[in-house]
Amino acid sequence: MLDPALLRNDVKSLKLNLKRRNLDIDLKEVTALDEIRREMRFEAEKLRSEQKSLGKQIASADDKTKKELLDQASHLSEKVKELFEKVDVADKNFMDIWIKIPNLISVTSPDGTSDKENFEIKKYGEILDIDKPKDHLEIAESLGLIDVQKASEVSGSRFSYLFGDLVKIEFSLVLWTMQKLSDKGFKPTIPPVLVRENALYGTGFFPDDAEQVYEIPNDDLYLVGTSEVPLAALHSNEILDTGALPIRYAGFSTCFRREAGTYGKDTTGIFRVHQFDKVEMFSFCDPEKSEEEHEFILSVEEELLQALEIPYRVVDVCAGDLGSSASKKYDIEAWIPSQQTYREVTSCSNTTDFQARRLNIRGKTDGTTNVLHTLNGTAIAVGRILIALIENNQTEDGKVEFSDSVAEIIGVKSLG
């Protein structure tokens, strides 16, 4: 959530932000609602001050005067209660719209309306010349390592069974990644995957992405699409010691996404599924150092992919492709031979104070508190990394052969 003071102090930045994001939100209406609620709160606080003053008079008044003052106090109490109830309604009317205003985009993020306009920063790795490359599903199915057909019978589309060496590779990847991140100051964490609504509002997934989230209505809980959500909420309503920043977590979780609106996209294999495992990096940091922290998280993502010898490119995500909470975002896209293109396998975002303000996470230095910045980044999205590993290391006879250095990481030298 943005600071409402922007409506009064920097409305030009808000208008430019909405324009860059191709959003049509009437700021005049929001400004009017803000003025109404602030005026009502001022009047309510003024009456409450009178109420307190009257209370002091009652304490020192004689019996005759006290009765008159008590009658006034009773009447004033009702007015204060009534006015604050109206303030609550006015606050809600304002927040219902204000919460939909996305984060301010970084001036360094490129303009654009879709992922086709994301700006390529660099490429890494050698793209092997594979004659008629097979896709990961064809290879894995032939080796008895993936079964999406049976999974669809059991659970519906966009699910899979993984078997044998692919399972070994997953656990090896997760353990290796956790050790790497631990060495870099991230605290290994297994967070809950069921959260309350406020955690999703706090991180910016609600209200905009509510259709992507699985709900458990009988328990007022929701399945998370990323451990970013419970990791961000871990310090909600807390004041952290800025001397301990950055505070970094590496969260492993199964993730659940409805993939609403993706009908017809990536319908085969395990690239776009409803359930997958992921290791997520999350950082709480000083606002003045969040840009530096963002570059650090990106460097960690690159280091992991380089160790796995996966060709990739880094893109600076354009304004129109940013999520509501992100101020700036990098995607890393791995080369997928069967598609002859790069596809997203990791991302990292600087959400500045957007999430921390919603979750009421602050830092304290020398008695002064301020809203912190939060950042998140994918370390390993297991399914998509498996795809990149299988396809970029396939052989002409339909098997998969890994280099010695990669085999040392994943615990498997070959598939098939």
N, C-alpha and C positions, 0 to 999 in steps of 0.2 A: 504494500500500500504506500502511495506517495504521501508526503507531508501536505495536509490541506492548506498550509500557509502558502503554497505555490499559487493557489487561486488568487491570493491577494498580492503576492510579491513577484510572481514570474509567470503570469498567464500566457505570455508569448511562447515560453518553452513548452507549455502544455499543448498549445495549439499546433506547434511545429511537430511535436511528438506524435500527436494523433494523425497529422498529415503524413508523416513518414511511415506510419503503421497502416495507412489506408483505412482509418476508422472514422466514423461519423458519429460523434457524441457532442451533444449541445452543452457547451461549457457555460453558457448564459444561465441555463436552468440549474446547473450544479452550483454556480456562484450564488444565485438567488436563494437556493436552499441552505447554503452555508451561512449566508447573512441572516436568514430567518432564525436558524438554530442558535447562532452566536448572540443575537439580540435577545432571544428568549432566555438563554442561559444567563446573560447579564442581568436581566430583570429578576430571574429566579434567585440568583446569588445575592442580589441586592435585598430581596425580601428575606432571605435566610439570615443575612447580616442584621436586619432589623429584628428578626426573631430572637437572635442571640442577645442583642442589646436589651430587648424587652425582658429576657430571662434574668439578666443582671439587675434590672430595676425591681423585678418581683422579689428577688432575694433580700433586698434592703428596704422594701416598702412596708408601711404600717398595714394593719388588717383591712381597713376600709379601702385604701388605695390598691392593696394587693388583689382584692376581689375584682376590681375593674380591670386591672392589668391582666389577670388570669383569663378574663373573658376576651380581651383583645388578643392574648397569646393563642387561645384556642381557635379564634377566627383566623388569625394569621397563619397558624399551623396548617389549616385546611387549604388556604390559598397557596402556601409554599408547596404542599403535597401535589395539589392540582397542577401548578405551573411546572413542576419538575416532571410530572407525567407527560405533559405536553412537550417538554424538552426532549424526553426520551423518544417520543414519536418523531419529532423534528430531526433528531440525530439519525434515527433509522431511515427516514426518507432520504436524507443526504447520503448516508453510507450505502444504501442500496444501489446508488449510481456511482458514487466515488470508488467503491471497491472494484468496479469494472474498468477503471482507468488504469492502463498498463504502465509499467515502469518506464522511466525516461531512457531513451536509447542513447548509447554512448556516441559522442561526436565522431569517434573513429570507426564506427560501424558503417558499412557501405549502404547506400540507398538501393532499393529494389523491392519487387512485389512478391517474388517467389524464390524457391531454392535454385532455380535456374540462373538467378542473378547473384548467387553467393560468390564471393571473390576468392579465387585460388591464391593461396599464399606460397605454397611450395609442394613439391612432390618428393617422395623418398622411395628407394628400392628399385630393383630391376624387375621389369615385367617379362616373364619368360614367354617364349614363343611356343605355345602349346597348340598342336594341330588338332582342330575340332575338339575343344575342351568340353568335357561333360560337366553337368551341374552337380552340386554336392549331393542332392537327393538320389540321382541315378547311381552315383558311385556308392553312397552309403547303403542304399537299399540292396544293391547287388552283393554287398559284403555282409548283409544282415545286421547293420549297425543302427538303422533308423527304420521305424514303421509308422507312417502317418495314416495309412489306410485303417489299421486296427484302432489307432487312436481316435480317428474320426467316428468309428462305430461306437466307441466307449464315451467320448467326450464332445464330439462335434468337430467342425473344421478348425484349422489352425492350432492343432495339438499334435504331439508326437511322443513316441516311445524312443528313448535312446538306449543302446545296449553295449555291452562289452567294452572294447577299448575306448569308445567315445565317452563312456562314463568315467573311465580311468583318467582320460585326458581332462575332462571337466574338473575333477577334484584336484588333479595336479596343477591345473591352471589357477584355480582359486587359492590353493595353499601357497603357490609361488608368488602370486600377486599380493596376497596378504603379507608375506614376508618382505617383499619389496617395499610396500607402502609403510609397513611398520618401521623399516630402516629409515624412512624419510619423514618420520614424525607423525604418521597417522595411527590412531588407536584402533586396532581391529575390533569390530563390533558386529553383533548379530541383533538387529533391531526387530521390534514387532512388525508384522506385515498387515495387521488389522489396526486401523486408527479411527479416531473420532473425526467428526466433520470439521472441527476447528483446525485440525492439523492440515487438512486439505485447503481450507480457506487461507490459513496462515502462509502456506507455501505458494499460493497463487493458482493451484490446480482447480479450485472452485472459485467463482462459478463457471469460468470459461470452458474448462475441460471435463465438466461433470459427466458428460455422456461417455467418456472413456473409462470411467471408474466402476468397478463391480461393487454393488451395495449388499450388505447383510441387514435388511430392514428390521428384522425382529430384535436385533441387538444394537441398532444405531451405530454400526461399524462399517468400514469400507476397506477393501483390499487395495494395497498400495501398488502403483505402477512403477515405483522406484523407491529405494530406501532413502532417497533424498528427503522424503516427507517425514518419516519418523526421526531421522537424524537432525533435521532442521528444528523439529518440535522438541528435541531433547532438552534444549535450554530455554524453552518458552517461559515468559514471565520471570526471567532471571537477570541479575546484574552480574556480569563477569569481570574478573580482574583483568584489565587491559595488559598488565605486565605478563600475563600468561598466554597472550595471543601470539601467533594464531593457534587456535584449538582445532585440531584436525582429526577426523574420523574416517575409517574405511569400513563401510557397511556391506555385509553380504546378505542378500535376501533373494527369495523367489519373488518375481514381479508379475503382476496380473494386469492386462490391458484389454479392454473390449474391442479396440481397433475399429470403433464406429467410424463410418465414412470412408473406409478403405476397401470397399467391395470391389473385387476384380484386381486388386493390387497384390503382387507377391503371393499368389494363391497356392503355390507349390513349395514344398520344403519347409525349412524352419527359420526363414529370414524374418517373417512377420507373423508372430504367434501370440496367443492369449496368455501364455505362461512361459517364463524363462528365468534363468538365474543370472545375477549380476553382482559385481563388486563396484560400489560407488564411493567416490571420494567426496568429503564435505568439509568445509572450512569456515570457521567464524574468525573474522580478522578486523584489524584496525581499518577504518575507512580510507586512511591515507595510503594504505599498503595493499588495497584489494586488486589494483591493476597488476602489481608485481606478483601477487598470489595467483592471479588468473594465469599469467604466463608460466608460473611454476607448475600448476596443475596440468597445463597443456604439455609441458616438457616431460612430465611423468607419463602421460598417455603415450607420447611418442616413444619414449624409452622402452615401454612395454612392447609396443608393436614392432619396434626395431629388433628387439631380442627374439621375437617370434618370426622374424624375417618375412613380415607381411608388407608388400608394397602398398603405399598409401599416399594420400594427399591431404593437406590441411586447408580448410576454407574458412573465411571470415563470413559469418552468416549475415545476410542483408536484413534491413529493417523489417521488410514485409514477411520474413520467414522466422522472426523471433517470437518466442513464447511471451506471454504477458509479463512474467516476472523477470525476464532477462534484460539486462542493459547492454551486454555484449556477449557473444557466443561464438565459440569455435567448434566446428565439426571436423572429425577425421574420418575420411572415407577410404575403405580398403578396396584394392583392385579385385574384382570378381571376374575371373576368366570366362565363365559361361555367359556372362552378360556383356562382356567387353566394355565394362565401365566401372567407375568407382561408386561404392555404396557406403552409407554412413555406418560406422561401427562404434564410434565414441563421440561424445560431445562434452563441452565444459562451458559453464556459464557464470558470469559475474552478475549477481542479482542486486548488487549494491545494498541499499538499506530497505529494499522493497519487502522482502520476507521478514527481516528482523523487526521492522516497524509493525507489521501485522501480528507477529508472534511476541512482541514486546520483549525483545532481547537487546539489552544495553550493556555498555562497558563503563567502568568507573576508573577515573584517573584523578588523583588529588582531590577527591570529594565531588568531582564533576562527572555527570553521566551523559553519554551520548549513544545514539542508535548505532549498532555495529553493522558490518557488511557480511554477507554470506555468499559462498561460492560452492558450486558442485561440479563434478566431472565423472564420467564413466571411466573406470579403470579397465574392467573386462565385462563385456556383455557376452556371456558364454556362447550362446547359439550362433551369433554372427561371427565370432572369432573361429568357431569350429568350421563354419562355412569357408572362411578365408583360408584356413589351414588346409582343409581338404582340397579345395579347388586349385590353390597355388602350388600344391605339392603332388598333384596327380601325375601318374605315369600313363604311357600309351596303352598299357594292358589293363587299365581300369583299377589299378591299385594306388596307394599313396605312400610316398617315401619321404621321410623327414631327415634333415641334416642332423649331424651328431649334436650340435649345440641346441637345436630345437628339441630333439629327442630327450636331451638331458632335462629340459624344463617340463615337458609334458609326459614323460615316463613311457613313451611309446615310440619305437623306431619306424614302424610301418603299419599300414592298414591293408589287410588282404594277404 
